[in-house]
């Protein structure tokens, strides 16, 4: 009997999780919006109007830098698995929560930025493959903010030894 009770409770919890995901995708002009505003005011959630992506980011072998040059954002991204398995891309960025990245030569896409982490999508245009050697790929690159200092972002170097953000 106890197992059956536990199974029912577990089933209800799992059903509630699925329901919460469905309801989260429905726009809410009332309590949900008020809760989000309260979270922003308390500093729990970054205010999207004040997000500044300038800085240095890294996670394992993923590196990203974003600097401001003449009022525009420049981005550099690299992955280095060693043994000639790496990617290096340098280009332009714009936006805040959704960063529009352009590494040139048919390698343009949108990345997510939440104030502390940059995440590339799991599927990138085929033009991005030209920035990689071996079996390395920039797909799903994900990096956490190390610093918001412009100088630290400019100091990051790619596997080619050159600054990622010039």
Secondary structure as UniProt FT lines:
FT   HELIX           2..24
FT   HELIX           31..42
FT   HELIX           48..50
FT   STRAND          55..59
FT   TURN            60..61
FT   STRAND          62..69
FT   TURN            70..71
FT   STRAND          72..80
FT   TURN            83..84
FT   STRAND          86..95
FT   STRAND          98..102
FT   TURN            105..106
FT   STRAND          108..113
FT   STRAND          117..119
FT   HELIX           126..131
FT   STRAND          132..133
FT   TURN            134..135
FT   TURN            139..140
FT   STRAND          142..147
FT   HELIX           150..155
FT   TURN            159..160
//
